[in-house]
Amino acid sequence: MLSGAAIAAPAGNAPLTTAPVQQDLKEIRSQISTLKKDIKEKESDRAEASDALKQSASAIAAANQLLQDLNLKQSSSEREIQRVENQIAETQKQIDGTRTRVGHILKAQYEHRQSADALAVLLKQQDPNQAARDLQYYGYLSRAQQKQFTQLKQQVGELEQLSAQLQQEKNKLSSLSSERQRKKQDLLKQQDAHATLVSQLSREIASKQTQMTKLQEDQKRLTSLIAQIQQQIAERKREAARQRAEARRKAQLEAKREAQREDQRRAQEARKAGKPAPAPVAVRQIPEERVDEAADSSAAGRSFVSLKGRMRLPVAGSIAGHFGERRSEGTTWRGLFIKAAPGQAVHAVADGRVVYADSLRGFGNMLIIDHGGSYMSIYGGGDSLTKAVGTQIRAGDTVATTGSTGNLGDSGIYFEIRHQGQPLNPTSWAR
């Protein structure tokens, strides 16, 4: 910025310029724009990563709940397996007891020869009724024991089948739990990755915002410097205009004095020669700046700001009032007054739209064209206005004719350029 300031304000009478600083400002604005775009993209990426992080957290919570449910089911299955195994053991004990009792009965029968054989009972010549009762009792007891043994054996088979099913369910739950645990680990890794990405993006955004803040501060300083330089440029232009006007005034005064001295010399010579005094010598007029080419359609279709240094003024003639010069009534010219014969066509300097077309006290008939970008051109003092408010204008179109309305004195046109309401020197725009 300081190097730009040094370039923008050279020593001596070299003209001031804001071009280097303007270029720096343009680059800073471009960097700020790029940073804003990057920050916007990073913010979008961070939002996506944050959403993914939330989704991962939800998925992990769901996985934890599912694992908890699986653990509960697995615990319940283990308890049921234990209960069935206990029941199997108890039933097995009952079978073993039954087997023992049946064995004892069979052994006792064998030892005492108390067989359930009816022939043996009859041969022993015992009481037939008692024998029948004994046979019936032993038969009943044997069948009951055998039935109980069969039922217990069937129950053991069913319990073993149930135990196998429970073990299969337990294995299935264990496998499912392992799979869910692996998925949970994957989700945890994703969550860590998303959290890392969010953290990284947040750091990048903070860094870019810091850069943008610094660039915005640089932009403010450069803008302030440009404003100071532009103020100096305006002051120099006003001073240059004042010096030109003073020089013309002095030159005109010197020409008048020279003409008076010549009149006196010629009068003395005439008196010496006894001749009448000659006619006064005409005062030499200092030529005014000329405008040889008026605006035409060559500027059509171009932005107003692109015409700076290439603009043709609205009418051909001579410049009688310069921007920044003091007027006879004590005010200062804020534009140019171009003298021209009455009735000459006044041309629009650029494309635009008429926003004012009426008389204005002090300026006579006035027409204002809005060119966009906060630029306006003003045409005052004309004899007549040829365009109405709202009319679209192309560069070179006739918008008025020269005249002497208002307080401008001679015939011609008063021309101003304004940006954001501030008057600009038209000569710095003219080719």
LODRENZA-115038 format. One record per residue (C-alpha): residue number from 1; residue in three letters; x, y, z. Coordinates in nm, 4 decimals, always signed. Layout:
[NUM; 'ALA'; [X; Y; Z]] ...
This chain:
[1; 'MET'; [+0.0000; +0.0000; +0.0000]] [2; 'LEU'; [+0.2839; +0.2385; +0.0894]] [3; 'SER'; [+0.4614; +0.1670; -0.2393]] [4; 'GLY'; [+0.1330; +0.2365; -0.4193]] [5; 'ALA'; [+0.1041; +0.5656; -0.2322]] [6; 'ALA'; [+0.4573; +0.6592; -0.3309]] [7; 'ILE'; [+0.3794; +0.5933; -0.6953]] [8; 'ALA'; [+0.0472; +0.7742; -0.6726]] [9; 'ALA'; [+0.2021; +1.0920; -0.5306]] [10; 'PRO'; [+0.5267; +1.1650; -0.7238]] [11; 'ALA'; [+0.7420; +1.4609; -0.6389]] [12; 'GLY'; [+0.7400; +1.7884; -0.8247]] [13; 'ASN'; [+0.4690; +1.8900; -1.0664]] [14; 'ALA'; [+0.4149; +1.5452; -1.2144]] [15; 'PRO'; [+0.0426; +1.4678; -1.2415]] [16; 'LEU'; [-0.1144; +1.2744; -0.9566]] [17; 'THR'; [-0.2700; +0.9402; -1.0413]] [18; 'THR'; [-0.4668; +0.6792; -0.8475]] [19; 'ALA'; [-0.4018; +0.4034; -1.1034]] [20; 'PRO'; [-0.1436; +0.1987; -0.9026]] [21; 'VAL'; [-0.3458; +0.2201; -0.5826]] [22; 'GLN'; [-0.6647; +0.1441; -0.7743]] [23; 'GLN'; [-0.4935; -0.1675; -0.9122]] [24; 'ASP'; [-0.3947; -0.2730; -0.5588]] [25; 'LEU'; [-0.7509; -0.2121; -0.4458]] [26; 'LYS'; [-0.8835; -0.4164; -0.7370]] [27; 'GLU'; [-0.6533; -0.7062; -0.6465]] [28; 'ILE'; [-0.7552; -0.6899; -0.2795]] [29; 'ARG'; [-1.1237; -0.6890; -0.3754]] [30; 'SER'; [-1.0601; -0.9878; -0.6017]] [31; 'GLN'; [-0.8882; -1.1694; -0.3142]] [32; 'ILE'; [-1.1757; -1.0847; -0.0800]] [33; 'SER'; [-1.4244; -1.2134; -0.3378]] [34; 'THR'; [-1.2246; -1.5366; -0.3760]] [35; 'LEU'; [-1.2051; -1.5797; +0.0021]] [36; 'LYS'; [-1.5791; -1.5217; +0.0369]] [37; 'LYS'; [-1.6415; -1.7880; -0.2259]] [38; 'ASP'; [-1.4014; -2.0288; -0.0540]] [39; 'ILE'; [-1.5603; -1.9627; +0.2853]] [40; 'LYS'; [-1.9063; -2.0238; +0.1392]] [41; 'GLU'; [-1.7901; -2.3548; -0.0106]] [42; 'LYS'; [-1.6181; -2.4551; +0.3149]] [43; 'GLU'; [-1.9316; -2.3629; +0.5122]] [44; 'SER'; [-2.1344; -2.5854; +0.2809]] [45; 'ASP'; [-1.8843; -2.8708; +0.3213]] [46; 'ARG'; [-1.8830; -2.8243; +0.6987]] [47; 'ALA'; [-2.2638; -2.8311; +0.7069]] [48; 'GLU'; [-2.2621; -3.1568; +0.5089]] [49; 'ALA'; [-1.9945; -3.3034; +0.7379]] [50; 'SER'; [-2.1907; -3.1906; +1.0453]] [51; 'ASP'; [-2.5048; -3.3560; +0.9080]] [52; 'ALA'; [-2.3067; -3.6736; +0.8420]] [53; 'LEU'; [-2.1668; -3.6528; +1.1959]] [54; 'LYS'; [-2.5191; -3.6238; +1.3354]] [55; 'GLN'; [-2.6312; -3.9185; +1.1226]] [56; 'SER'; [-2.3341; -4.1225; +1.2453]] [57; 'ALA'; [-2.4191; -4.0351; +1.6052]] [58; 'SER'; [-2.7804; -4.1422; +1.5478]] [59; 'ALA'; [-2.6684; -4.4654; +1.3807]] [60; 'ILE'; [-2.4288; -4.5381; +1.6685]] [61; 'ALA'; [-2.7052; -4.4729; +1.9201]] [62; 'ALA'; [-2.9320; -4.7098; +1.7280]] [63; 'ALA'; [-2.6512; -4.9680; +1.7130]] [64; 'ASN'; [-2.5962; -4.9376; +2.0874]] [65; 'GLN'; [-2.9675; -4.9873; +2.1505]] [66; 'LEU'; [-2.9731; -5.2913; +1.9209]] [67; 'LEU'; [-2.6634; -5.4359; +2.0885]] [68; 'GLN'; [-2.8256; -5.3793; +2.4246]] [69; 'ASP'; [-3.1398; -5.5609; +2.3065]] [70; 'LEU'; [-2.9270; -5.8447; +2.1662]] [71; 'ASN'; [-2.7372; -5.8709; +2.4925]] [72; 'LEU'; [-3.0648; -5.8889; +2.6833]] [73; 'LYS'; [-3.1935; -6.1596; +2.4489]] [74; 'GLN'; [-2.8646; -6.3447; +2.4726]] [75; 'SER'; [-2.8732; -6.3264; +2.8522]] [76; 'SER'; [-3.2327; -6.4469; +2.8494]] [77; 'SER'; [-3.1367; -6.7362; +2.6206]] [78; 'GLU'; [-2.8466; -6.8279; +2.8457]] [79; 'ARG'; [-3.0775; -6.8281; +3.1479]] [80; 'GLU'; [-3.3309; -7.0427; +2.9616]] [81; 'ILE'; [-3.0575; -7.2830; +2.8498]] [82; 'GLN'; [-2.9395; -7.3071; +3.2099]] [83; 'ARG'; [-3.2957; -7.3705; +3.3263]] [84; 'VAL'; [-3.3466; -7.6435; +3.0622]] [85; 'GLU'; [-3.0090; -7.7997; +3.1428]] [86; 'ASN'; [-3.1037; -7.8003; +3.5109]] [87; 'GLN'; [-3.4365; -7.9616; +3.4219]] [88; 'ILE'; [-3.2574; -8.2174; +3.2042]] [89; 'ALA'; [-3.0236; -8.2969; +3.4952]] [90; 'GLU'; [-3.3198; -8.3285; +3.7327]] [91; 'THR'; [-3.5088; -8.5504; +3.4881]] [92; 'GLN'; [-3.1971; -8.7562; +3.4344]] [93; 'LYS'; [-3.1767; -8.8014; +3.8093]] [94; 'GLN'; [-3.5410; -8.9142; +3.8114]] [95; 'ILE'; [-3.4674; -9.1619; +3.5285]] [96; 'ASP'; [-3.1681; -9.2908; +3.7176]] [97; 'GLY'; [-3.3862; -9.3262; +4.0329]] [98; 'THR'; [-3.6534; -9.5037; +3.8362]] [99; 'ARG'; [-3.3970; -9.7339; +3.6838]] [100; 'THR'; [-3.2636; -9.8090; +4.0314]] [101; 'ARG'; [-3.6097; -9.8834; +4.1712]] [102; 'VAL'; [-3.7009; -10.1037; +3.8780]] [103; 'GLY'; [-3.3736; -10.2850; +3.9215]] [104; 'HIS'; [-3.4419; -10.3404; +4.2893]] [105; 'ILE'; [-3.7872; -10.4767; +4.2123]] [106; 'LEU'; [-3.6526; -10.7108; +3.9493]] [107; 'LYS'; [-3.3767; -10.8258; +4.1794]] [108; 'ALA'; [-3.6208; -10.8864; +4.4661]] [109; 'GLN'; [-3.8469; -11.0822; +4.2364]] [110; 'TYR'; [-3.5588; -11.2904; +4.1207]] [111; 'GLU'; [-3.4298; -11.3556; +4.4680]] [112; 'HIS'; [-3.7637; -11.4533; +4.6197]] [113; 'ARG'; [-3.8825; -11.6245; +4.3092]] [114; 'GLN'; [-4.1762; -11.3904; +4.3057]] [115; 'SER'; [-4.2196; -11.3812; +3.9413]] [116; 'ALA'; [-4.5242; -11.2482; +3.7755]] [117; 'ASP'; [-4.5506; -11.5919; +3.6052]] [118; 'ALA'; [-4.8998; -11.7362; +3.6885]] [119; 'LEU'; [-4.7824; -12.0930; +3.6304]] [120; 'ALA'; [-4.5169; -12.0569; +3.9036]] [121; 'VAL'; [-4.7716; -11.9269; +4.1480]] [122; 'LEU'; [-5.0106; -12.2155; +4.0774]] [123; 'LEU'; [-4.7387; -12.4782; +4.1111]] [124; 'LYS'; [-4.6526; -12.3447; +4.4567]] [125; 'GLN'; [-5.0117; -12.4168; +4.5484]] [126; 'GLN'; [-5.0651; -12.0780; +4.7131]] [127; 'ASP'; [-5.3937; -11.9100; +4.7664]] [128; 'PRO'; [-5.5277; -11.8369; +4.4217]] [129; 'ASN'; [-5.6802; -11.5053; +4.5273]] [130; 'GLN'; [-5.3572; -11.3935; +4.6882]] [131; 'ALA'; [-5.1622; -11.5091; +4.3894]] [132; 'ALA'; [-5.3892; -11.3107; +4.1603]] [133; 'ARG'; [-5.3517; -11.0050; +4.3720]] [134; 'ASP'; [-4.9721; -11.0393; +4.3795]] [135; 'LEU'; [-4.9559; -11.0885; +4.0088]] [136; 'GLN'; [-5.1771; -10.7849; +3.9510]] [137; 'TYR'; [-4.9718; -10.5734; +4.1929]] [138; 'TYR'; [-4.6395; -10.6633; +4.0401]] [139; 'GLY'; [-4.7764; -10.6144; +3.6919]] [140; 'TYR'; [-4.9159; -10.2725; +3.7818]] [141; 'LEU'; [-4.5941; -10.1711; +3.9497]] [142; 'SER'; [-4.3840; -10.2874; +3.6590]] [143; 'ARG'; [-4.6029; -10.1099; +3.4021]] [144; 'ALA'; [-4.6061; -9.7908; +3.6087]] [145; 'GLN'; [-4.2316; -9.7909; +3.6419]] [146; 'GLN'; [-4.1924; -9.8637; +3.2716]] [147; 'LYS'; [-4.4365; -9.5858; +3.1806]] [148; 'GLN'; [-4.2565; -9.3411; +3.4040]] [149; 'PHE'; [-3.9265; -9.4479; +3.2581]] [150; 'THR'; [-4.0609; -9.3994; +2.9041]] [151; 'GLN'; [-4.2072; -9.0574; +2.9873]] [152; 'LEU'; [-3.8868; -8.9441; +3.1490]] [153; 'LYS'; [-3.6857; -9.0652; +2.8541]] [154; 'GLN'; [-3.9213; -8.8776; +2.6169]] [155; 'GLN'; [-3.8934; -8.5685; +2.8329]] [156; 'VAL'; [-3.5159; -8.5895; +2.8248]] [157; 'GLY'; [-3.5318; -8.6092; +2.4447]] [158; 'GLU'; [-3.7563; -8.3035; +2.4265]] [159; 'LEU'; [-3.5382; -8.1124; +2.6700]] [160; 'GLU'; [-3.2254; -8.2029; +2.4771]] [161; 'GLN'; [-3.3972; -8.0847; +2.1556]] [162; 'LEU'; [-3.5021; -7.7599; +2.3271]] [163; 'SER'; [-3.1514; -7.7188; +2.4628]] [164; 'ALA'; [-3.0102; -7.7637; +2.1110]] [165; 'GLN'; [-3.2554; -7.5045; +1.9760]] [166; 'LEU'; [-3.1654; -7.2630; +2.2539]] [167; 'GLN'; [-2.7963; -7.3185; +2.1898]] [168; 'GLN'; [-2.8560; -7.2530; +1.8175]] [169; 'GLU'; [-3.0443; -6.9328; +1.9048]] [170; 'LYS'; [-2.7661; -6.8362; +2.1408]] [171; 'ASN'; [-2.5080; -6.8919; +1.8664]] [172; 'LYS'; [-2.7197; -6.6919; +1.6233]] [173; 'LEU'; [-2.7514; -6.4069; +1.8721]] [174; 'SER'; [-2.3790; -6.4204; +1.9369]] [175; 'SER'; [-2.3044; -6.4036; +1.5635]] [176; 'LEU'; [-2.5520; -6.1179; +1.5168]] [177; 'SER'; [-2.4033; -5.9370; +1.8155]] [178; 'SER'; [-2.0528; -5.9733; +1.6700]] [179; 'GLU'; [-2.1725; -5.8401; +1.3338]] [180; 'ARG'; [-2.3465; -5.5462; +1.5029]] [181; 'GLN'; [-2.0338; -5.4808; +1.7060]] [182; 'ARG'; [-1.8259; -5.4670; +1.3853]] [183; 'LYS'; [-2.0761; -5.2276; +1.2298]] [184; 'LYS'; [-2.0643; -5.0140; +1.5418]] [185; 'GLN'; [-1.6848; -4.9969; +1.5150]] [186; 'ASP'; [-1.7206; -4.8909; +1.1498]] [187; 'LEU'; [-1.9689; -4.6224; +1.2546]] [188; 'LEU'; [-1.7319; -4.5028; +1.5247]] [189; 'LYS'; [-1.4527; -4.4745; +1.2662]] [190; 'GLN'; [-1.6855; -4.2782; +1.0361]] [191; 'GLN'; [-1.7832; -4.0567; +1.3255]] [192; 'ASP'; [-1.4182; -3.9872; +1.4043]] [193; 'ALA'; [-1.3538; -3.9092; +1.0362]] [194; 'HIS'; [-1.6517; -3.6721; +1.0188]] [195; 'ALA'; [-1.5499; -3.5025; +1.3443]] [196; 'THR'; [-1.1944; -3.4591; +1.2140]] [197; 'LEU'; [-1.3276; -3.3131; +0.8876]] [198; 'VAL'; [-1.5592; -3.0708; +1.0708]] [199; 'SER'; [-1.2709; -2.9594; +1.2921]] [200; 'GLN'; [-1.0398; -2.9153; +0.9923]] [201; 'LEU'; [-1.3013; -2.7181; +0.7965]] [202; 'SER'; [-1.3711; -2.4993; +1.0997]] [203; 'ARG'; [-1.0002; -2.4174; +1.1273]] [204; 'GLU'; [-0.9798; -2.3399; +0.7544]] [205; 'ILE'; [-1.2884; -2.1182; +0.7725]] [206; 'ALA'; [-1.1489; -1.9328; +1.0754]] [207; 'SER'; [-0.8166; -1.8842; +0.8951]] [208; 'LYS'; [-0.9831; -1.7553; +0.5785]] [209; 'GLN'; [-1.2092; -1.5253; +0.7804]] [210; 'THR'; [-0.8994; -1.3846; +0.9501]] [211; 'GLN'; [-0.7393; -1.3300; +0.6083]] [212; 'MET'; [-1.0556; -1.1651; +0.4795]] [213; 'THR'; [-1.0709; -0.9359; +0.7850]] [214; 'LYS'; [-0.7129; -0.8262; +0.7231]] [215; 'LEU'; [-0.7820; -0.7712; +0.3526]] [216; 'GLN'; [-1.0937; -0.5693; +0.4365]] [217; 'GLU'; [-0.8834; -0.3504; +0.6653]] [218; 'ASP'; [-0.6305; -0.3098; +0.3826]] [219; 'GLN'; [-0.9183; -0.2230; +0.1504]] [220; 'LYS'; [-1.0389; +0.0484; +0.3892]] [221; 'ARG'; [-0.6889; +0.1976; +0.4100]] [222; 'LEU'; [-0.6478; +0.1915; +0.0321]] [223; 'THR'; [-0.9931; +0.3411; -0.0199]] [224; 'SER'; [-0.9043; +0.6194; +0.2212]] [225; 'LEU'; [-0.5733; +0.6758; +0.0412]] [226; 'ILE'; [-0.7487; +0.6866; -0.2977]] [227; 'ALA'; [-0.9963; +0.9414; -0.1610]] [228; 'GLN'; [-0.7060; +1.1575; -0.0400]] [229; 'ILE'; [-0.5298; +1.1293; -0.3749]] [230; 'GLN'; [-0.8497; +1.2086; -0.5638]] [231; 'GLN'; [-0.9006; +1.5115; -0.3422]] [232; 'GLN'; [-0.5473; +1.6254; -0.4235]] [233; 'ILE'; [-0.6111; +1.5622; -0.7937]] [234; 'ALA'; [-0.9323; +1.7680; -0.7782]] [235; 'GLU'; [-0.7520; +2.0488; -0.5949]] [236; 'ARG'; [-0.4728; +2.0470; -0.8534]] [237; 'LYS'; [-0.7252; +2.0544; -1.1374]] [238; 'ARG'; [-0.9112; +2.3428; -0.9788]] [239; 'GLU'; [-0.5824; +2.5245; -0.9268]] [240; 'ALA'; [-0.4790; +2.4511; -1.2860]] [241; 'ALA'; [-0.8125; +2.5827; -1.4124]] [242; 'ARG'; [-0.7750; +2.8926; -1.1959]] [243; 'GLN'; [-0.4220; +2.9461; -1.3288]] [244; 'ARG'; [-0.5399; +2.9040; -1.6883]] [245; 'ALA'; [-0.8184; +3.1559; -1.6331]] [246; 'GLU'; [-0.5781; +3.3962; -1.4639]] [247; 'ALA'; [-0.3294; +3.3523; -1.7466]] [248; 'ARG'; [-0.5982; +3.4266; -2.0055]] [249; 'ARG'; [-0.7121; +3.7278; -1.8050]] [250; 'LYS'; [-0.3561; +3.8604; -1.7792]] [251; 'ALA'; [-0.2895; +3.7876; -2.1458]] [252; 'GLN'; [-0.6089; +3.9693; -2.2432]] [253; 'LEU'; [-0.5188; +4.2609; -2.0140]] [254; 'GLU'; [-0.1676; +4.2729; -2.1608]] [255; 'ALA'; [-0.3151; +4.2663; -2.5116]] [256; 'LYS'; [-0.5394; +4.5568; -2.4167]] [257; 'ARG'; [-0.2442; +4.7531; -2.2730]] [258; 'GLU'; [-0.0396; +4.6737; -2.5824]] [259; 'ALA'; [-0.3217; +4.8035; -2.8013]] [260; 'GLN'; [-0.3395; +5.1221; -2.5885]] [261; 'ARG'; [+0.0358; +5.1763; -2.6175]] [262; 'GLU'; [+0.0125; +5.1260; -2.9919]] [263; 'ASP'; [-0.2749; +5.3756; -3.0091]] [264; 'GLN'; [-0.0667; +5.6318; -2.8149]] [265; 'ARG'; [+0.2381; +5.5784; -3.0379]] [266; 'ARG'; [+0.0336; +5.6155; -3.3557]] [267; 'ALA'; [-0.1428; +5.9239; -3.2183]] [268; 'GLN'; [+0.1948; +6.0888; -3.1392]] [269; 'GLU'; [+0.3251; +6.0117; -3.4853]] [270; 'ALA'; [+0.0070; +6.1539; -3.6402]] [271; 'ARG'; [+0.0377; +6.4757; -3.4338]] [272; 'LYS'; [+0.4008; +6.5167; -3.5415]] [273; 'ALA'; [+0.2990; +6.4716; -3.9022]] [274; 'GLY'; [+0.0000; +6.7065; -3.8612]] [275; 'LYS'; [-0.2424; +6.4306; -3.9413]] [276; 'PRO'; [-0.5656; +6.3341; -3.7621]] [277; 'ALA'; [-0.5502; +6.0578; -3.4998]] [278; 'PRO'; [-0.5886; +5.7083; -3.6541]] [279; 'ALA'; [-0.8583; +5.4614; -3.5551]] [280; 'PRO'; [-0.7847; +5.2595; -3.2381]] [281; 'VAL'; [-0.6088; +4.9281; -3.2832]] [282; 'ALA'; [-0.8363; +4.6299; -3.2167]] [283; 'VAL'; [-0.7514; +4.4420; -2.8984]] [284; 'ARG'; [-0.6037; +4.0976; -2.9797]] [285; 'GLN'; [-0.8364; +3.8257; -2.8486]] [286; 'ILE'; [-0.6834; +3.5283; -2.6712]] [287; 'PRO'; [-0.8146; +3.2167; -2.8498]] [288; 'GLU'; [-1.0361; +2.9842; -2.6472]] [289; 'GLU'; [-1.0067; +2.6033; -2.6433]] [290; 'ARG'; [-1.1904; +2.4491; -2.9342]] [291; 'VAL'; [-1.4196; +2.1476; -2.9486]] [292; 'ASP'; [-1.3897; +2.0229; -3.3056]] [293; 'GLU'; [-1.5876; +1.6968; -3.2915]] [294; 'ALA'; [-1.9282; +1.6449; -3.1302]] [295; 'ALA'; [-2.0487; +1.3161; -2.9804]] [296; 'ASP'; [-2.1704; +1.0548; -3.2280]] [297; 'SER'; [-2.2879; +0.6917; -3.2411]] [298; 'SER'; [-1.9334; +0.5507; -3.2099]] [299; 'ALA'; [-1.9852; +0.5319; -2.8307]] [300; 'ALA'; [-2.3146; +0.3427; -2.8598]] [301; 'GLY'; [-2.3326; +0.0121; -2.6769]] [302; 'ARG'; [-2.0385; +0.0913; -2.4493]] [303; 'SER'; [-2.0494; +0.1420; -2.0732]] [304; 'PHE'; [-2.0132; +0.4997; -1.9582]] [305; 'VAL'; [-1.7021; +0.4367; -1.7504]] [306; 'SER'; [-1.5245; +0.2845; -2.0524]] [307; 'LEU'; [-1.5489; +0.6220; -2.2297]] [308; 'LYS'; [-1.3161; +0.8016; -1.9891]] [309; 'GLY'; [-1.0442; +0.9751; -2.1913]] [310; 'ARG'; [-1.2249; +0.8898; -2.5167]] [311; 'MET'; [-1.5505; +1.0819; -2.4821]] [312; 'ARG'; [-1.6627; +1.3336; -2.7431]] [313; 'LEU'; [-1.8315; +1.6423; -2.6008]] [314; 'PRO'; [-2.1979; +1.7105; -2.6879]] [315; 'VAL'; [-2.1464; +1.9986; -2.9331]] [316; 'ALA'; [-1.8683; +2.1541; -3.1421]] [317; 'GLY'; [-1.7612; +2.5041; -3.0352]] [318; 'SER'; [-1.5248; +2.6779; -2.7948]] [319; 'ILE'; [-1.4937; +2.6254; -2.4189]] [320; 'ALA'; [-1.5763; +2.9517; -2.2449]] [321; 'GLY'; [-1.6174; +2.8125; -1.8936]] [322; 'HIS'; [-1.3842; +2.5502; -1.7447]] [323; 'PHE'; [-1.4479; +2.3129; -1.4580]] [324; 'GLY'; [-1.3266; +2.4684; -1.1332]] [325; 'GLU'; [-1.2946; +2.8259; -1.2713]] [326; 'ARG'; [-1.4634; +3.1092; -1.0890]] [327; 'ARG'; [-1.7530; +3.2712; -1.2692]] [328; 'SER'; [-1.8115; +3.6436; -1.2905]] [329; 'GLU'; [-2.0900; +3.6275; -1.0300]] [330; 'GLY'; [-1.8540; +3.4584; -0.7812]] [331; 'THR'; [-1.9592; +3.0937; -0.8167]] [332; 'THR'; [-1.7463; +2.8127; -0.9626]] [333; 'TRP'; [-1.8046; +2.6186; -1.2807]] [334; 'ARG'; [-1.8946; +2.2570; -1.2040]] [335; 'GLY'; [-1.8874; +2.1580; -1.5677]] [336; 'LEU'; [-1.8051; +2.3122; -1.9047]] [337; 'PHE'; [-1.9792; +2.5903; -2.0945]] [338; 'ILE'; [-1.9302; +2.5339; -2.4673]] [339; 'LYS'; [-2.0095; +2.8388; -2.6816]] [340; 'ALA'; [-2.1814; +2.7590; -3.0083]] [341; 'ALA'; [-2.4133; +2.9339; -3.2526]] [342; 'PRO'; [-2.7861; +2.9089; -3.1654]] [343; 'GLY'; [-2.9810; +2.6126; -3.2955]] [344; 'GLN'; [-2.6891; +2.3698; -3.3158]] [345; 'ALA'; [-2.7676; +2.0047; -3.2364]] [346; 'VAL'; [-2.6633; +1.8873; -2.8893]] [347; 'HIS'; [-2.5749; +1.5154; -2.8855]] [348; 'ALA'; [-2.5881; +1.2592; -2.6038]] [349; 'VAL'; [-2.2373; +1.1508; -2.5078]] [350; 'ALA'; [-2.3399; +0.7897; -2.4202]] [351; 'ASP'; [-2.6320; +0.5470; -2.4017]] [352; 'GLY'; [-2.8843; +0.6017; -2.1237]] [353; 'ARG'; [-3.2342; +0.7099; -2.0270]] [354; 'VAL'; [-3.3744; +1.0607; -1.9819]] [355; 'VAL'; [-3.4655; +1.1216; -1.6177]] [356; 'TYR'; [-3.5250; +1.5000; -1.6314]] [357; 'ALA'; [-3.6335; +1.7303; -1.9139]] [358; 'ASP'; [-3.7604; +2.0696; -1.7991]] [359; 'SER'; [-3.6520; +2.4229; -1.7202]] [360; 'LEU'; [-3.4457; +2.4889; -1.4063]] [361; 'ARG'; [-3.3869; +2.8309; -1.2601]] [362; 'GLY'; [-3.0382; +2.9580; -1.3346]] [363; 'PHE'; [-2.9777; +2.6925; -1.6041]] [364; 'GLY'; [-3.2745; +2.7427; -1.8357]] [365; 'ASN'; [-3.3824; +2.4331; -2.0242]] [366; 'MET'; [-3.2110; +2.1281; -1.8733]] [367; 'LEU'; [-3.1977; +1.7630; -1.9692]] [368; 'ILE'; [-3.0401; +1.4875; -1.7532]] [369; 'ILE'; [-2.9510; +1.1388; -1.8782]] [370; 'ASP'; [-2.8912; +0.8429; -1.6451]] [371; 'HIS'; [-2.6157; +0.6201; -1.7876]] [372; 'GLY'; [-2.6165; +0.3535; -1.5158]] [373; 'GLY'; [-2.3440; +0.2849; -1.2638]] [374; 'SER'; [-2.4459; +0.6076; -1.0805]] [375; 'TYR'; [-2.3223; +0.8186; -1.3763]] [376; 'MET'; [-2.5274; +1.1062; -1.5198]] [377; 'SER'; [-2.4704; +1.3689; -1.7867]] [378; 'ILE'; [-2.6379; +1.7134; -1.7701]] [379; 'TYR'; [-2.7166; +1.9472; -2.0611]] [380; 'GLY'; [-2.8317; +2.2988; -1.9629]] [381; 'GLY'; [-2.9050; +2.6353; -2.1191]] [382; 'GLY'; [-3.0207; +2.4937; -2.4519]] [383; 'ASP'; [-3.2772; +2.6624; -2.6726]] [384; 'SER'; [-3.5047; +2.3565; -2.6812]] [385; 'LEU'; [-3.5199; +1.9985; -2.5537]] [386; 'THR'; [-3.5966; +1.7218; -2.8046]] [387; 'LYS'; [-3.6402; +1.4219; -2.5731]] [388; 'ALA'; [-3.8934; +1.3508; -2.2960]] [389; 'VAL'; [-3.8489; +1.1827; -1.9581]] [390; 'GLY'; [-3.8264; +0.8038; -1.9872]] [391; 'THR'; [-3.6873; +0.8053; -2.3416]] [392; 'GLN'; [-3.4080; +0.5545; -2.4068]] [393; 'ILE'; [-3.1092; +0.7318; -2.5583]] [394; 'ARG'; [-2.8240; +0.6071; -2.7760]] [395; 'ALA'; [-2.4910; +0.7822; -2.7969]] [396; 'GLY'; [-2.5048; +1.0506; -3.0669]] [397; 'ASP'; [-2.8817; +1.1083; -3.0446]] [398; 'THR'; [-2.9871; +1.4755; -3.0572]] [399; 'VAL'; [-3.1294; +1.5672; -2.7174]] [400; 'ALA'; [-3.1405; +1.9504; -2.7405]] [401; 'THR'; [-3.0338; +2.2532; -2.9434]] [402; 'THR'; [-2.7947; +2.5271; -2.8356]] [403; 'GLY'; [-2.9296; +2.8566; -2.7091]] [404; 'SER'; [-2.8917; +3.1185; -2.4376]] [405; 'THR'; [-3.1545; +3.0325; -2.1777]] [406; 'GLY'; [-3.0735; +3.0573; -1.8094]] [407; 'ASN'; [-2.8005; +3.2752; -1.6574]] [408; 'LEU'; [-2.5205; +3.1439; -1.8802]] [409; 'GLY'; [-2.4834; +3.4492; -2.1024]] [410; 'ASP'; [-2.3610; +3.3472; -2.4482]] [411; 'SER'; [-2.5300; +3.0985; -2.6776]] [412; 'GLY'; [-2.4130; +2.7411; -2.6311]] [413; 'ILE'; [-2.4646; +2.4488; -2.3948]] [414; 'TYR'; [-2.3673; +2.3844; -2.0347]] [415; 'PHE'; [-2.2397; +2.0285; -1.9812]] [416; 'GLU'; [-2.1770; +1.8364; -1.6576]] [417; 'ILE'; [-2.0794; +1.4811; -1.5642]] [418; 'ARG'; [-2.1754; +1.3501; -1.2217]] [419; 'HIS'; [-2.1014; +1.0271; -1.0387]] [420; 'GLN'; [-2.3057; +0.9446; -0.7300]] [421; 'GLY'; [-2.4142; +1.3079; -0.7310]] [422; 'GLN'; [-2.0589; +1.4495; -0.7309]] [423; 'PRO'; [-1.9461; +1.6648; -1.0270]] [424; 'LEU'; [-1.6513; +1.5383; -1.2334]] [425; 'ASN'; [-1.4237; +1.7390; -1.4633]] [426; 'PRO'; [-1.5508; +1.6697; -1.8181]] [427; 'THR'; [-1.2122; +1.7614; -1.9706]] [428; 'SER'; [-1.0570; +1.4559; -1.8027]] [429; 'TRP'; [-1.3147; +1.2426; -1.9858]] [430; 'ALA'; [-1.2919; +1.4137; -2.3245]] [431; 'ARG'; [-1.0634; +1.2856; -2.5989]] 
